[in-house]
Amino acid sequence: MAGRLAGKTAIISGGATGAGGAASRLFASEGARVAIFDINVAAGEAVVAEILQAGGEAAFFQADVSDRAQIDHALAGANARFGPVSVLFNHAGTIVVKPFLDTTDEDFDRLMDINVKSMFMVTRAVLPQMLAAGKGSIVCTASISSVAATPLEVLYCMTKGACAMLARAVAVEYRDRGIRCNAVCPGFIDTPHGQREIAALTQHGVDASVAALSLQQGRLCQPEEVAKAALFLASDEASFVNGAHLFVDNCFTAA
């Protein structure tokens, strides 16, 4: 299949649902052999079935990407199925919405493990394959919360700031060895994850209504819009884009 990712093997962590699922479908339609790493078996297998039905190549590998052994097992499976990895989309993540003084050590550890440590571990596992090939593209999902704080999301903002800097630091260290690493930074997205966030903020008295969000970013971002931004960063069209933070937020952070 021809396309902007033709001939490339792509891993998408958190690739079963939401913007990750949209990216799995889009990357496959652009010619990538897509390996989905996710804990959601039913959704992951459903996305793979859609991709295969459309004539693409994809496989699902169940993995909690906050666990190193599960990452290694999934990566071995992806390599056996599709060969060395040339594109990595670190998308897996979650959120905690509650007053800062109500957050716990367990909340902190969970968010750091899922949002940050997962990117560290998956990137470190995949990077040697890219270095051996002399090229590779990594995209990390950060957020508007990397730079714009939101009440009740202190822990989430901390983790997304780390995700954004991980992308930039990896890019600086490995630029001269053919590696590009960028971050995509979405605003509020119309996904189950995004809707849960909005509901939780509203429950705690923060105005996250349609009217309020319309003032900040015009409307909710669609998952496919995040996927298209990630596709650009992953593709050779972004050959001179490295260490960048691409905001997909319709002026949320610019205003």
N, C-alpha and C positions, 0 to 999 in steps of 0.2 A: 504493500500500500504506500503510495507516494504521500508526501506531506512535509510539514515543517520539522517533524521529529522522525522522519523516515530512517530506518536502520538503527535507531537508538533504543536501548533498554532503559526504562524509567521506573523507579520505585516511587510510590506515593504513599506516605504514611498518613493514616487517617483518611484513606482514599475510598471509603465505602459510602459516606453520606455527606450531605451539605456541599460546600465548595470543594472538598476533597473528592467527593463522588463526581461532581461536575468536571473536575480536572482529569479524573480517570477516563471518563468518556471522551473528553476533548483531546487529551494526549493520544489516546488510541486512534481517534479519527484522523489525527495528523501523522499516523504511521508508527508511533512508538509501540514497543512491546511492553505492556504495563503490568507491573507487579504491585498489587495492592496489599499493604500491611495494615491490618486493622483488627480490633477485638470483636467487631460486629460481623459475625459469620454470615447471617442471613442476608444482610444488606450488601456485604462484600461479594457474596456469590451471585446475588441478583445483578449487581453492576457488571460482573464478568460475563454473565449470560447475555446481557444487553450488548456488550461490546462484541462478543463472538457472533451474535445474531446479525450485527451490522457489518461483519466481515473483518473486525479487528483482532488483535492478539492481546490476551490478558489472562492473568491467573491470580487467585486470591491466596494469601498466606496469613493465617491467623497469628497475630502477634500483639502482645502488649508491649509497645515500644518504649516503655519505661523499665523493661526488664532485658538485661543484656543477653541472657541465654536465649530468650525468644527471638530477639533481633538476629542473633547469629544463625539460629535455625531457619528463620524465614529467608535470610539472605542466601544461605546455602541452597535453599529450594529455588529461589529466584535465579541464581546463577546456573543451576543445573537445567532449569527450564529455558532461560533466555540468554545466558551468557553474561559477560561483564556489564556492570551498570555504568551508563554514561550520563544519566540525568537522575537527580534526586530532588523530590519535592517533599520537604519536611513540613507536613501540614497538621499532624495530630496535635490536639490541644483541648483544654477544657477551662472552666471558669468557676470561681467562687464569688458570690455576691452577698456580702454581709458587712455590717459595721466593723471597722478595723479592730476595735477592742473586743469584738466577739469572735474574731478569727483565732484559730488554734495552731499549735505547732503541727498538728496533723494536716490541717488545711495547707499550711505552707509547704510541708514536705510533699504532699500530693500534687500541688500545682507545679512545684519545681521539678518533680520527677516527670510528669506528663508533658509539660510545656517546654522545659529547658533541657533536662537531662536526656530526654528522648532524642532531641536534635543533636546534642553532643555525641551520644552513643551511635546513632544511625550514621551520622556524618563520618565519625571516626572509623566505623566499620566499612563504609563504602569508599572513602577517599583513596585508599591504596589502589583500588582497581582503576580509578580515574587517573591517578598519577602514573600507573604503569602504561596507560594508553596515551599519556601526554596531553589529555584534555578531559574536561567534564564540566557540567553545569549543576549547581546546587541552588535551590530556591527555598527559603525559609519563610513560613507564615509568621509575621510579627503582627502589628495592629496599629490603629490610631493610638491605642493605649500605650504604645512605645514612647510617645511624646506628649500625649494629651491625657491628663489624669481625669478619672471619673470617680465620683463619690461611691463608696462601698466596694471598690474594686482595687484596693491597694495591692493585694497579693497578685492579682492578674496583671496590673500595670507593671509591677516589678518583673514578673516573668517575661512579659512581652518586650520590655526594655532589654532584657538579656538576650532574647531571640534576635532582636535587631542588631545588637552589637556582635553576637556570634557570627552573623552573616558577614558583617563588615571586616571583622578580624581574620576570619578564614580567607576572605578574598585578598587581604593585604599580604598574608603569609604565603599564599600559594599562587598568586597572580603569575609569577614568572615560571611556573611549572604547568601552565595551561588550564588552570582551574578558575572558573568564575563562580562567585557566590553572592547572591542578592536576596533581599527581603521584599516580600509583598506585604503591604500594610492596609488591610481593609478597614472600612468603617463598619457601621451596624449592618449586618447581612440578614436577608430574609431566608433563614434556615431554622430548623428546630433549635439549634444551639443559640442563634440570635434571638429567637422568640422567647426562649427560656430566660435569657439575659434581660430582655426588656420587661418581661413579667416580674422577675425578681426585683429589678430596680423600682418598678412601679409599686410593688408590694411594700417596699421600704420608704416610699414617699418621694422618690426621685422622679421628676417629670420625664418619662421616656415615651410620651404619647406620640402618635403620628404627627401631630402638629409641631411638637418640640423637635422631633427628628427632622421634619421637613425644613425647619429653620436652619438646622445644623448641616444637613447633607442633602436636602432636597427630597429624598425618598430613601427607602431601604435599598441597599446594594443587592443585586441578584447574585447567586452563587456562580453562575456562568461568567459574570463579569470579573470575578476574582480569578477564575480558571483561565480566562483569556490573558489576564495580566501575567499569571504564572507561566503560561505557555510562551509568551514573548520572552520573558527572562530566561526560560529554559532553552529556547531555540537559538540557532546560530544568528538569527536576526539581531540578537542582543550581544553580538561578539565583542563590542567595546563598552558594554555595560557591566561593571564589576564593582562590588562593594556598595551598591545603590539600595536605597529604600524607596520603593514605588508605592505611593499612596493611592489606594482605590477607594476614595472617600468623598468625591464630588465636593471638594473645598472644605470639608470638616476641619482639617488642620490648617488650612490656608486662611480661613476667615478670622 
